[in-house]
């Protein structure tokens, strides 16, 4: 028995339809909030990576040190960039 069939056995068809619509809308909203890969930068600052991972920049530095995140030093200075793909894999 499929999940929809189980729901229909217990709930009214109207309620099942409304629930399916709400789930669909929430999935679309979540996907829209992530942005498309074409619009996302390939490299993030430590602050941007921390925001995506919901942690501190120090935690991002720790993950870089442990090899869990790919980094690229800036040409000049001490600024470090983090691969957006490696951040997305952890998120």
OpenMM code with the backbone's topology and positions (N, CA, C; nanometers):
from openmm import Vec3, app, unit

residues = "UNK UNK UNK UNK UNK UNK UNK UNK UNK UNK UNK UNK UNK UNK UNK UNK UNK UNK UNK UNK UNK UNK UNK UNK UNK UNK UNK UNK UNK UNK UNK UNK UNK UNK UNK UNK UNK UNK UNK UNK UNK UNK UNK UNK UNK UNK UNK UNK UNK UNK UNK UNK UNK UNK UNK UNK UNK UNK UNK UNK UNK UNK UNK UNK UNK UNK UNK UNK UNK UNK UNK UNK UNK UNK UNK UNK UNK UNK UNK UNK UNK UNK UNK UNK UNK UNK UNK UNK UNK UNK UNK".split()
positions = [
    Vec3(0.0852, -0.1174, 0.0000),
    Vec3(0.0000, 0.0000, 0.0000),
    Vec3(0.0901, 0.1242, 0.0000),
    Vec3(0.0635, 0.2190, -0.0891),
    Vec3(0.1433, 0.3409, -0.0992),
    Vec3(0.1076, 0.4372, 0.0138),
    Vec3(0.1955, 0.5337, 0.0409),
    Vec3(0.1624, 0.6318, 0.1451),
    Vec3(0.0309, 0.7047, 0.1174),
    Vec3(0.0059, 0.7406, -0.0088),
    Vec3(-0.1204, 0.8088, -0.0409),
    Vec3(-0.2404, 0.7192, -0.0130),
    Vec3(-0.2284, 0.5914, -0.0448),
    Vec3(-0.3395, 0.4989, -0.0190),
    Vec3(-0.3645, 0.4837, 0.1310),
    Vec3(-0.2571, 0.4807, 0.2097),
    Vec3(-0.2744, 0.4722, 0.3551),
    Vec3(-0.3422, 0.5965, 0.4102),
    Vec3(-0.3017, 0.7140, 0.3575),
    Vec3(-0.3651, 0.8385, 0.4024),
    Vec3(-0.5119, 0.8420, 0.3632),
    Vec3(-0.5414, 0.8004, 0.2410),
    Vec3(-0.6804, 0.8015, 0.1944),
    Vec3(-0.7683, 0.7063, 0.2751),
    Vec3(-0.7095, 0.5998, 0.3283),
    Vec3(-0.7861, 0.5055, 0.4091),
    Vec3(-0.8252, 0.5658, 0.5434),
    Vec3(-0.7473, 0.6649, 0.5902),
    Vec3(-0.7716, 0.7225, 0.7217),
    Vec3(-0.8324, 0.8619, 0.7137),
    Vec3(-0.7914, 0.9394, 0.6128),
    Vec3(-0.8345, 1.0791, 0.6018),
    Vec3(-0.9215, 1.0991, 0.4784),
    Vec3(-0.9895, 1.2112, 0.4763),
    Vec3(-1.0734, 1.2419, 0.3609),
    Vec3(-0.9858, 1.2783, 0.2407),
    Vec3(-1.0329, 1.2516, 0.1190),
    Vec3(-0.9553, 1.2859, -0.0007),
    Vec3(-0.9220, 1.4351, -0.0085),
    Vec3(-1.0126, 1.5201, 0.0392),
    Vec3(-0.9875, 1.6639, 0.0368),
    Vec3(-0.8702, 1.7011, 0.1263),
    Vec3(-0.8644, 1.6395, 0.2437),
    Vec3(-0.7560, 1.6673, 0.3372),
    Vec3(-0.6225, 1.6157, 0.2827),
    Vec3(-0.6231, 1.4987, 0.2222),
    Vec3(-0.5018, 1.4438, 0.1626),
    Vec3(-0.4528, 1.5356, 0.0505),
    Vec3(-0.5445, 1.5856, -0.0318),
    Vec3(-0.5074, 1.6781, -0.1391),
    Vec3(-0.4488, 1.8072, -0.0848),
    Vec3(-0.5084, 1.8595, 0.0217),
    Vec3(-0.4587, 1.9826, 0.0825),
    Vec3(-0.3201, 1.9610, 0.1423),
    Vec3(-0.2991, 1.8481, 0.2067),
    Vec3(-0.1672, 1.8175, 0.2626),
    Vec3(-0.0622, 1.8051, 0.1523),
    Vec3(-0.0970, 1.7385, 0.0444),
    Vec3(-0.0037, 1.7226, -0.0678),
    Vec3(0.0330, 1.8582, -0.1259),
    Vec3(-0.0639, 1.9476, -0.1353),
    Vec3(-0.0383, 2.0818, -0.1881),
    Vec3(0.0535, 2.1612, -0.0946),
    Vec3(0.0286, 2.1520, 0.0357),
    Vec3(0.1139, 2.2210, 0.1326),
    Vec3(0.2580, 2.1703, 0.1269),
    Vec3(0.2747, 2.0396, 0.1177),
    Vec3(0.4098, 1.9819, 0.1095),
    Vec3(0.4784, 2.0296, -0.0171),
    Vec3(0.4072, 2.0287, -0.1276),
    Vec3(0.4631, 2.0731, -0.2548),
    Vec3(0.5068, 2.2196, -0.2481),
    Vec3(0.4244, 2.3036, -0.1896),
    Vec3(0.4580, 2.4461, -0.1758),
    Vec3(0.5817, 2.4651, -0.0874),
    Vec3(0.5896, 2.3880, 0.0210),
    Vec3(0.7048, 2.4002, 0.1113),
    Vec3(0.8331, 2.3545, 0.0428),
    Vec3(0.8260, 2.2477, -0.0336),
    Vec3(0.9440, 2.2001, -0.1067),
    Vec3(0.9899, 2.3065, -0.2061),
    Vec3(0.8969, 2.3646, -0.2794),
    Vec3(0.9316, 2.4709, -0.3746),
    Vec3(0.9943, 2.5905, -0.3027),
    Vec3(0.9388, 2.6278, -0.1881),
    Vec3(0.9912, 2.7406, -0.1111),
    Vec3(1.1332, 2.7122, -0.0637),
    Vec3(1.1567, 2.5920, -0.0143),
    Vec3(1.2900, 2.5550, 0.0331),
    Vec3(1.3908, 2.5545, -0.0814),
    Vec3(1.3513, 2.5011, -0.1957),
    Vec3(1.4416, 2.4980, -0.3103),
    Vec3(1.4702, 2.6380, -0.3624),
    Vec3(1.3710, 2.7245, -0.3604),
    Vec3(1.3912, 2.8622, -0.4062),
    Vec3(1.4862, 2.9360, -0.3131),
    Vec3(1.4829, 2.9067, -0.1859),
    Vec3(1.5696, 2.9723, -0.0885),
    Vec3(1.7154, 2.9333, -0.1023),
    Vec3(1.7413, 2.8183, -0.1584),
    Vec3(1.8798, 2.7739, -0.1747),
    Vec3(1.9471, 2.8412, -0.2929),
    Vec3(1.8707, 2.8875, -0.3885),
    Vec3(1.9299, 2.9499, -0.5068),
    Vec3(1.9791, 2.8449, -0.6038),
    Vec3(1.9855, 2.8802, -0.7278),
    Vec3(2.0314, 2.7855, -0.8279),
    Vec3(2.1833, 2.7862, -0.8323),
    Vec3(2.2439, 2.6737, -0.8688),
    Vec3(2.3897, 2.6677, -0.8745),
    Vec3(2.4497, 2.7695, -0.9704),
    Vec3(2.3793, 2.8037, -1.0766),
    Vec3(2.4318, 2.9008, -1.1724),
    Vec3(2.4453, 3.0394, -1.1106),
    Vec3(2.3585, 3.0699, -1.0138),
    Vec3(2.3617, 3.2016, -0.9500),
    Vec3(2.4525, 3.2053, -0.8279),
    Vec3(2.4944, 3.0897, -0.7813),
    Vec3(2.5769, 3.0832, -0.6611),
    Vec3(2.7242, 3.0954, -0.6977),
    Vec3(2.8006, 3.1633, -0.6135),
    Vec3(2.9448, 3.1726, -0.6404),
    Vec3(3.0108, 3.0369, -0.6159),
    Vec3(3.1212, 3.0122, -0.6842),
    Vec3(3.1949, 2.8871, -0.6666),
    Vec3(3.2745, 2.8879, -0.5362),
    Vec3(3.3142, 3.0069, -0.4917),
    Vec3(3.3948, 3.0208, -0.3700),
    Vec3(3.3270, 3.1182, -0.2750),
    Vec3(3.3310, 3.0860, -0.1461),
    Vec3(3.2655, 3.1668, -0.0430),
    Vec3(3.3689, 3.2209, 0.0546),
    Vec3(3.3366, 3.3341, 0.1145),
    Vec3(3.4194, 3.3840, 0.2240),
    Vec3(3.3930, 3.2957, 0.3465),
    Vec3(3.4771, 3.3085, 0.4474),
    Vec3(3.4548, 3.2317, 0.5703),
    Vec3(3.3198, 3.2650, 0.6322),
    Vec3(3.2833, 3.3926, 0.6300),
    Vec3(3.1540, 3.4335, 0.6868),
    Vec3(3.0374, 3.3729, 0.6092),
    Vec3(3.0463, 3.3716, 0.4761),
    Vec3(2.9394, 3.3137, 0.3943),
    Vec3(2.9280, 3.1634, 0.4192),
    Vec3(3.0426, 3.0953, 0.4262),
    Vec3(3.0419, 2.9510, 0.4540),
    Vec3(2.9821, 2.9238, 0.5915),
    Vec3(3.0190, 3.0060, 0.6905),
    Vec3(2.9657, 2.9892, 0.8254),
    Vec3(2.8147, 3.0078, 0.8271),
    Vec3(2.7664, 3.1046, 0.7516),
    Vec3(2.6219, 3.1274, 0.7458),
    Vec3(2.5499, 3.0078, 0.6847),
    Vec3(2.6053, 2.9541, 0.5761),
    Vec3(2.5424, 2.8380, 0.5117),
    Vec3(2.5432, 2.7153, 0.6024),
    Vec3(2.6487, 2.7014, 0.6805),
    Vec3(2.6604, 2.5850, 0.7688),
    Vec3(2.5994, 2.6102, 0.9063),
    Vec3(2.5522, 2.7316, 0.9288),
    Vec3(2.4933, 2.7702, 1.0575),
    Vec3(2.5924, 2.7447, 1.1715),
    Vec3(2.7130, 2.7987, 1.1530),
    Vec3(2.8166, 2.7854, 1.2546),
    Vec3(2.9005, 2.9135, 1.2548),
    Vec3(3.0082, 2.9138, 1.3307),
    Vec3(3.0946, 3.0314, 1.3378),
    Vec3(3.2073, 3.0206, 1.2343),
    Vec3(3.2690, 3.1331, 1.1980),
    Vec3(3.3856, 3.1269, 1.1100),
    Vec3(3.4985, 3.0411, 1.1678),
    Vec3(3.5128, 3.0406, 1.3020),
    Vec3(3.6144, 2.9550, 1.3644),
    Vec3(3.5851, 2.8065, 1.3391),
    Vec3(3.4585, 2.7700, 1.3403),
    Vec3(3.4215, 2.6305, 1.3111),
    Vec3(3.4530, 2.5962, 1.1655),
    Vec3(3.4362, 2.6946, 1.0756),
    Vec3(3.4713, 2.6733, 0.9348),
    Vec3(3.6222, 2.6525, 0.9237),
    Vec3(3.6993, 2.7346, 0.9935),
    Vec3(3.8459, 2.7188, 0.9924),
    Vec3(3.8866, 2.5792, 1.0417),
    Vec3(3.8197, 2.5322, 1.1455),
    Vec3(3.8488, 2.4000, 1.1995),
    Vec3(3.8194, 2.2917, 1.0952),
    Vec3(3.7098, 2.3058, 1.0242),
    Vec3(3.6749, 2.2075, 0.9217),
    Vec3(3.7720, 2.2125, 0.8038),
    Vec3(3.8238, 2.3307, 0.7744),
    Vec3(3.9271, 2.3430, 0.6711),
    Vec3(4.0526, 2.2693, 0.7167),
    Vec3(4.0925, 2.2924, 0.8412),
    Vec3(4.2134, 2.2310, 0.8965),
    Vec3(4.2034, 2.0782, 0.8953),
    Vec3(4.0837, 2.0274, 0.9221),
    Vec3(4.0618, 1.8824, 0.9250),
    Vec3(4.0418, 1.8224, 0.7853),
    Vec3(4.0387, 1.9090, 0.6840),
    Vec3(4.0243, 1.8603, 0.5472),
    Vec3(3.8825, 1.8323, 0.5032),
    Vec3(3.7860, 1.8774, 0.5811),
    Vec3(3.6456, 1.8546, 0.5456),
    Vec3(3.5937, 1.9587, 0.4478),
    Vec3(3.6618, 2.0733, 0.4411),
    Vec3(3.6252, 2.1793, 0.3475),
    Vec3(3.7453, 2.2131, 0.2606),
    Vec3(3.7192, 2.2375, 0.1338),
    Vec3(3.8246, 2.2761, 0.0401),
    Vec3(3.8453, 2.4269, 0.0478),
    Vec3(3.9711, 2.4680, 0.0534),
    Vec3(3.9993, 2.6106, 0.0654),
    Vec3(4.0917, 2.6558, -0.0463),
    Vec3(4.0894, 2.7865, -0.0685),
    Vec3(4.1791, 2.8492, -0.1656),
    Vec3(4.2232, 2.9817, -0.1062),
    Vec3(4.3523, 2.9993, -0.0870),
    Vec3(4.3980, 3.1276, -0.0338),
    Vec3(4.3842, 3.2376, -0.1378),
    Vec3(4.3602, 3.3575, -0.0918),
    Vec3(4.3539, 3.4731, -0.1800),
    Vec3(4.4945, 3.5051, -0.2282),
    Vec3(4.5044, 3.5636, -0.3449),
    Vec3(4.6352, 3.5945, -0.4039),
    Vec3(4.7217, 3.6783, -0.3102),
    Vec3(4.6605, 3.7723, -0.2423),
    Vec3(4.7363, 3.8599, -0.1535),
    Vec3(4.6698, 3.8590, -0.0162),
    Vec3(4.7472, 3.8742, 0.0834),
    Vec3(4.6905, 3.8851, 0.2172),
    Vec3(4.6562, 3.7513, 0.2777),
    Vec3(4.5765, 3.7564, 0.3828),
    Vec3(4.5437, 3.6365, 0.4596),
    Vec3(4.4032, 3.5849, 0.4313),
    Vec3(4.3311, 3.6464, 0.3417),
    Vec3(4.1932, 3.6060, 0.3137),
    Vec3(4.1894, 3.4659, 0.2527),
    Vec3(4.0937, 3.3859, 0.2988),
    Vec3(4.0775, 3.2484, 0.2514),
    Vec3(3.9362, 3.2334, 0.1969),
    Vec3(3.9252, 3.1593, 0.0877),
    Vec3(3.7942, 3.1282, 0.0315),
    Vec3(3.7679, 2.9791, 0.0451),
    Vec3(3.6404, 2.9449, 0.0596),
    Vec3(3.5992, 2.8063, 0.0789),
    Vec3(3.5134, 2.7650, -0.0399),
    Vec3(3.5383, 2.6451, -0.0912),
    Vec3(3.4606, 2.5930, -0.2030),
    Vec3(3.3141, 2.5796, -0.1634),
    Vec3(3.2265, 2.6388, -0.2422),
    Vec3(3.0831, 2.6298, -0.2150),
    Vec3(3.0360, 2.4850, -0.2264),
    Vec3(3.0945, 2.4087, -0.3177),
    Vec3(3.0558, 2.2686, -0.3343),
    Vec3(3.0889, 2.1883, -0.2088),
    Vec3(3.2045, 2.2132, -0.1489),
    Vec3(3.2410, 2.1394, -0.0271),
    Vec3(3.1502, 2.1798, 0.0897),
    Vec3(3.1089, 2.3050, 0.0931),
    Vec3(3.0157, 2.3502, 0.1972),
    Vec3(2.8810, 2.2819, 0.1788),
    Vec3(2.8339, 2.2766, 0.0544),
    Vec3(2.7032, 2.2134, 0.0268),
    Vec3(2.7043, 2.0653, 0.0611),
    Vec3(2.8181, 1.9989, 0.0439),
    Vec3(2.8274, 1.8575, 0.0795),
    Vec3(2.8117, 1.8375, 0.2300),
    Vec3(2.8611, 1.9320, 0.3095),
    Vec3(2.8491, 1.9210, 0.4562),
    Vec3(2.7124, 1.9645, 0.5075),
    Vec3(2.6496, 2.0567, 0.4359),
    Vec3(2.5221, 2.1137, 0.4836),
    Vec3(2.4095, 2.0132, 0.4800),
] * unit.nanometer
topology = app.Topology()
chain = topology.addChain("A")
for resn in residues:
    res = topology.addResidue(resn, chain)
    for name in ("N", "CA", "C"):
        topology.addAtom(name, app.Element.getBySymbol(name[0]), res)
